[in-house]
């Protein structure tokens, strides 16, 4: 399950980079499609993570996915990563779901 958590911010970032770099060469409908598809894929990944989280026992619904250590100084250690728990998944569902609807209806 934790292997595709990074895709949630990755898809919108790739959609932005495509539209920002080569989007001016395409029609407006293509730009809307790229933006909507990027956010829709992020919503789909969030939904899959939510379903995977529901399969776990309630006491085990807390997953940390550390990407890398950012600052290490003595006993102080700061890590960059993702925390998946019921609250963060619900918020991710709300944000990606509403963003997907906004992209669909604005296009």
N, C-alpha and C positions, 0 to 999 in steps of 0.2 A: 504494500500500500504506500509506503513512504517513498517509493522509487519515482513516483510521478507527481509529487507535491510541487516541485519546482516548475512544473508546466503552467500552474495557475498564473503567476506573473509573467512567464515567458511568452505565452501566446499574445497577450496584448502588447508587449514590448516589440515583438517581431512585426505585428500589424502596424504599429506606429512607425517603426523603421522603414517598412515597405512604403507606407503612404507618404512619409516625410521625404524619403530619398527619390523614389521614382513615381510617386503618385501624381505629380503634375503632368505626366505624359499620358495618363489614362483618363477615360471618361469618368464622370462623377459617379455613375452607377457601380463601376468597378471599385472605386475608392470606398463606397459604402459597403460593398460586399466584403472587401478585405477587413475593414474595421468590425463589421458584424460577425464575420467568421472567427476572427481572433478572440473577441469577447465571448462568443458562443462556445468555442472550444475550451476557454477557461471555465465557463459555467459547467460544461460537461465534465471536466476533470474534477471540479469541486463536488459535483453530484456523485461521481464515482467514489471519491474519498468519503463523502457522507455515508454512502451505502456500506463501504468497507468498515467505517467506524461503528455503524449500527450492529455489525456482526460480532463485534468484540463485547466482552462482559463489561458492565458499567464501571467496574473498578479499574479496568485496563484501557479506558478511553482517553488516554493522555499519551501522545506520541511526540517525541522530540526528534527532529531530523537536523543534525548539525552539519552545515556545509563546510565551514572552516573556522579556525581560531583567528580572531582578529587582533586582540591585544593580549599578550602574556607578559606579566611583570611580577615576578615572585609568586605569591599565592593568588594574585589577581588574574583572572582569566575571563576574557570576553569572547563569546562565540557568536557567529552569524549562522542563523538557521531558521527553521520553521517549527512552530509549536502547533500541534493539532489537538484540539479538545472540542467538546460539544459546542461551546460558545463560539470559538473561532470558526468552526465549520459553518455554523448557522449564519454568522456575520459574513463569511465569504460567499455563502449561497445568496444572501440578500444583495450584497454588493454586485456580484457578477450577474445575478438574475435581473436585477433592475437595470444594470448597465446594458445588458443584452437587449432588454425591451426598449430602452431608450435608443439604441443603435438601430433596431428594427424599425421603430416608428418614425425616426427622424430621416430615414433614407427614403 
